[in-house]
């Protein structure tokens, strides 16, 4: 794997984690409120 691919992969990974976090935060609150 080239350095460029490695950096790109890390960036995608971080963006993915932020995306999952941004989605799961309101979703978990929504589940809490349903109870």
mmCIF file as gemmi writes it, N, C-alpha and C atoms, coordinates in Angstrom:
data_model
loop_
_atom_site.group_PDB
_atom_site.id
_atom_site.type_symbol
_atom_site.label_atom_id
_atom_site.label_alt_id
_atom_site.label_comp_id
_atom_site.label_asym_id
_atom_site.label_entity_id
_atom_site.label_seq_id
_atom_site.pdbx_PDB_ins_code
_atom_site.Cartn_x
_atom_site.Cartn_y
_atom_site.Cartn_z
_atom_site.occupancy
_atom_site.B_iso_or_equiv
_atom_site.pdbx_formal_charge
_atom_site.auth_seq_id
_atom_site.auth_asym_id
_atom_site.pdbx_PDB_model_num
ATOM 1 N N . UNK Axp A 1 ? 0.859 -1.2 0 1 0 ? 1 A 1
ATOM 2 C CA . UNK Axp A 1 ? 0 0 0 1 0 ? 1 A 1
ATOM 3 C C . UNK Axp A 1 ? 0.888 1.24 0 1 0 ? 1 A 1
ATOM 4 N N . UNK Axp A 2 ? 0.592 2.148 -0.923 1 0 ? 2 A 1
ATOM 5 C CA . UNK Axp A 2 ? 1.396 3.371 -0.991 1 0 ? 2 A 1
ATOM 6 C C . UNK Axp A 2 ? 1.01 4.321 0.14 1 0 ? 2 A 1
ATOM 7 N N . UNK Axp A 3 ? 1.86 5.299 0.383 1 0 ? 3 A 1
ATOM 8 C CA . UNK Axp A 3 ? 1.613 6.259 1.47 1 0 ? 3 A 1
ATOM 9 C C . UNK Axp A 3 ? 0.321 7.033 1.205 1 0 ? 3 A 1
ATOM 10 N N . UNK Axp A 4 ? 0.106 7.408 -0.06 1 0 ? 4 A 1
ATOM 11 C CA . UNK Axp A 4 ? -1.098 8.172 -0.4 1 0 ? 4 A 1
ATOM 12 C C . UNK Axp A 4 ? -2.344 7.366 -0.079 1 0 ? 4 A 1
ATOM 13 N N . UNK Axp A 5 ? -2.346 6.088 -0.458 1 0 ? 5 A 1
ATOM 14 C CA . UNK Axp A 5 ? -3.489 5.219 -0.167 1 0 ? 5 A 1
ATOM 15 C C . UNK Axp A 5 ? -3.683 5.084 1.334 1 0 ? 5 A 1
ATOM 16 N N . UNK Axp A 6 ? -2.577 4.982 2.052 1 0 ? 6 A 1
ATOM 17 C CA . UNK Axp A 6 ? -2.646 4.806 3.503 1 0 ? 6 A 1
ATOM 18 C C . UNK Axp A 6 ? -3.297 6.028 4.146 1 0 ? 6 A 1
ATOM 19 N N . UNK Axp A 7 ? -2.852 7.22 3.759 1 0 ? 7 A 1
ATOM 20 C CA . UNK Axp A 7 ? -3.404 8.463 4.309 1 0 ? 7 A 1
ATOM 21 C C . UNK Axp A 7 ? -4.885 8.573 3.945 1 0 ? 7 A 1
ATOM 22 N N . UNK Axp A 8 ? -5.203 8.242 2.708 1 0 ? 8 A 1
ATOM 23 C CA . UNK Axp A 8 ? -6.587 8.308 2.241 1 0 ? 8 A 1
ATOM 24 C C . UNK Axp A 8 ? -7.453 7.362 3.052 1 0 ? 8 A 1
ATOM 25 N N . UNK Axp A 9 ? -6.939 6.167 3.297 1 0 ? 9 A 1
ATOM 26 C CA . UNK Axp A 9 ? -7.675 5.176 4.079 1 0 ? 9 A 1
ATOM 27 C C . UNK Axp A 9 ? -7.927 5.675 5.496 1 0 ? 9 A 1
ATOM 28 N N . UNK Axp A 10 ? -6.916 6.287 6.092 1 0 ? 10 A 1
ATOM 29 C CA . UNK Axp A 10 ? -7.06 6.814 7.46 1 0 ? 10 A 1
ATOM 30 C C . UNK Axp A 10 ? -8.117 7.916 7.49 1 0 ? 10 A 1
ATOM 31 N N . UNK Axp A 11 ? -8.102 8.775 6.467 1 0 ? 11 A 1
ATOM 32 C CA . UNK Axp A 11 ? -9.077 9.866 6.402 1 0 ? 11 A 1
ATOM 33 C C . UNK Axp A 11 ? -10.485 9.309 6.284 1 0 ? 11 A 1
ATOM 34 N N . UNK Axp A 12 ? -10.656 8.329 5.422 1 0 ? 12 A 1
ATOM 35 C CA . UNK Axp A 12 ? -11.973 7.705 5.255 1 0 ? 12 A 1
ATOM 36 C C . UNK Axp A 12 ? -12.411 7.068 6.562 1 0 ? 12 A 1
ATOM 37 N N . UNK Axp A 13 ? -11.469 6.422 7.248 1 0 ? 13 A 1
ATOM 38 C CA . UNK Axp A 13 ? -11.775 5.758 8.516 1 0 ? 13 A 1
ATOM 39 C C . UNK Axp A 13 ? -12.27 6.782 9.536 1 0 ? 13 A 1
ATOM 40 N N . UNK Axp A 14 ? -11.572 7.914 9.64 1 0 ? 14 A 1
ATOM 41 C CA . UNK Axp A 14 ? -11.965 8.949 10.596 1 0 ? 14 A 1
ATOM 42 C C . UNK Axp A 14 ? -13.326 9.524 10.228 1 0 ? 14 A 1
ATOM 43 N N . UNK Axp A 15 ? -13.532 9.797 8.941 1 0 ? 15 A 1
ATOM 44 C CA . UNK Axp A 15 ? -14.813 10.334 8.491 1 0 ? 15 A 1
ATOM 45 C C . UNK Axp A 15 ? -15.93 9.346 8.777 1 0 ? 15 A 1
ATOM 46 N N . UNK Axp A 16 ? -15.647 8.057 8.573 1 0 ? 16 A 1
ATOM 47 C CA . UNK Axp A 16 ? -16.634 7.013 8.821 1 0 ? 16 A 1
ATOM 48 C C . UNK Axp A 16 ? -17.001 6.993 10.303 1 0 ? 16 A 1
ATOM 49 N N . UNK Axp A 17 ? -15.983 7.064 11.172 1 0 ? 17 A 1
ATOM 50 C CA . UNK Axp A 17 ? -16.233 7.07 12.62 1 0 ? 17 A 1
ATOM 51 C C . UNK Axp A 17 ? -17.072 8.279 13.02 1 0 ? 17 A 1
ATOM 52 N N . UNK Axp A 18 ? -16.774 9.448 12.452 1 0 ? 18 A 1
ATOM 53 C CA . UNK Axp A 18 ? -17.553 10.651 12.75 1 0 ? 18 A 1
ATOM 54 C C . UNK Axp A 18 ? -18.979 10.485 12.268 1 0 ? 18 A 1
ATOM 55 N N . UNK Axp A 19 ? -19.132 9.887 11.083 1 0 ? 19 A 1
ATOM 56 C CA . UNK Axp A 19 ? -20.464 9.687 10.515 1 0 ? 19 A 1
ATOM 57 C C . UNK Axp A 19 ? -21.275 8.75 11.4 1 0 ? 19 A 1
ATOM 58 N N . UNK Axp A 20 ? -20.677 7.634 11.786 1 0 ? 20 A 1
ATOM 59 C CA . UNK Axp A 20 ? -21.353 6.676 12.657 1 0 ? 20 A 1
ATOM 60 C C . UNK Axp A 20 ? -21.711 7.328 13.989 1 0 ? 20 A 1
ATOM 61 N N . UNK Axp A 21 ? -20.783 8.106 14.534 1 0 ? 21 A 1
ATOM 62 C CA . UNK Axp A 21 ? -21.039 8.802 15.791 1 0 ? 21 A 1
ATOM 63 C C . UNK Axp A 21 ? -22.189 9.785 15.661 1 0 ? 21 A 1
ATOM 64 N N . UNK Axp A 22 ? -22.202 10.521 14.548 1 0 ? 22 A 1
ATOM 65 C CA . UNK Axp A 22 ? -23.239 11.531 14.335 1 0 ? 22 A 1
ATOM 66 C C . UNK Axp A 22 ? -24.604 10.877 14.174 1 0 ? 22 A 1
ATOM 67 N N . UNK Axp A 23 ? -24.628 9.67 13.608 1 0 ? 23 A 1
ATOM 68 C CA . UNK Axp A 23 ? -25.902 8.971 13.411 1 0 ? 23 A 1
ATOM 69 C C . UNK Axp A 23 ? -26.344 8.272 14.695 1 0 ? 23 A 1
ATOM 70 N N . UNK Axp A 24 ? -25.421 7.624 15.374 1 0 ? 24 A 1
ATOM 71 C CA . UNK Axp A 24 ? -25.778 6.793 16.535 1 0 ? 24 A 1
ATOM 72 C C . UNK Axp A 24 ? -26.155 7.637 17.743 1 0 ? 24 A 1
ATOM 73 N N . UNK Axp A 25 ? -25.639 8.86 17.817 1 0 ? 25 A 1
ATOM 74 C CA . UNK Axp A 25 ? -25.956 9.725 18.966 1 0 ? 25 A 1
ATOM 75 C C . UNK Axp A 25 ? -27.458 10.013 19.053 1 0 ? 25 A 1
ATOM 76 N N . UNK Axp A 26 ? -28.074 10.628 18.03 1 0 ? 26 A 1
ATOM 77 C CA . UNK Axp A 26 ? -29.516 10.893 18.096 1 0 ? 26 A 1
ATOM 78 C C . UNK Axp A 26 ? -30.321 9.602 18.115 1 0 ? 26 A 1
ATOM 79 N N . UNK Axp A 27 ? -29.817 8.571 17.453 1 0 ? 27 A 1
ATOM 80 C CA . UNK Axp A 27 ? -30.544 7.312 17.393 1 0 ? 27 A 1
ATOM 81 C C . UNK Axp A 27 ? -30.664 6.684 18.777 1 0 ? 27 A 1
ATOM 82 N N . UNK Axp A 28 ? -29.581 6.7 19.529 1 0 ? 28 A 1
ATOM 83 C CA . UNK Axp A 28 ? -29.622 6.121 20.879 1 0 ? 28 A 1
ATOM 84 C C . UNK Axp A 28 ? -30.521 6.952 21.783 1 0 ? 28 A 1
ATOM 85 N N . UNK Axp A 29 ? -30.493 8.276 21.607 1 0 ? 29 A 1
ATOM 86 C CA . UNK Axp A 29 ? -31.382 9.152 22.385 1 0 ? 29 A 1
ATOM 87 C C . UNK Axp A 29 ? -32.836 8.852 22.033 1 0 ? 29 A 1
ATOM 88 N N . UNK Axp A 30 ? -33.086 8.624 20.756 1 0 ? 30 A 1
ATOM 89 C CA . UNK Axp A 30 ? -34.427 8.294 20.284 1 0 ? 30 A 1
ATOM 90 C C . UNK Axp A 30 ? -34.913 6.995 20.927 1 0 ? 30 A 1
ATOM 91 N N . UNK Axp A 31 ? -34.016 6.011 21.003 1 0 ? 31 A 1
ATOM 92 C CA . UNK Axp A 31 ? -34.379 4.738 21.628 1 0 ? 31 A 1
ATOM 93 C C . UNK Axp A 31 ? -34.652 4.925 23.115 1 0 ? 31 A 1
ATOM 94 N N . UNK Axp A 32 ? -33.87 5.79 23.753 1 0 ? 32 A 1
ATOM 95 C CA . UNK Axp A 32 ? -34.073 6.061 25.176 1 0 ? 32 A 1
ATOM 96 C C . UNK Axp A 32 ? -35.45 6.696 25.402 1 0 ? 32 A 1
ATOM 97 N N . UNK Axp A 33 ? -35.814 7.62 24.537 1 0 ? 33 A 1
ATOM 98 C CA . UNK Axp A 33 ? -37.076 8.332 24.694 1 0 ? 33 A 1
ATOM 99 C C . UNK Axp A 33 ? -38.286 7.44 24.428 1 0 ? 33 A 1
ATOM 100 N N . UNK Axp A 34 ? -38.094 6.395 23.613 1 0 ? 34 A 1
ATOM 101 C CA . UNK Axp A 34 ? -39.209 5.503 23.28 1 0 ? 34 A 1
ATOM 102 C C . UNK Axp A 34 ? -39.673 4.693 24.479 1 0 ? 34 A 1
ATOM 103 N N . UNK Axp A 35 ? -38.751 4.431 25.397 1 0 ? 35 A 1
ATOM 104 C CA . UNK Axp A 35 ? -39.083 3.561 26.534 1 0 ? 35 A 1
ATOM 105 C C . UNK Axp A 35 ? -40.11 4.219 27.45 1 0 ? 35 A 1
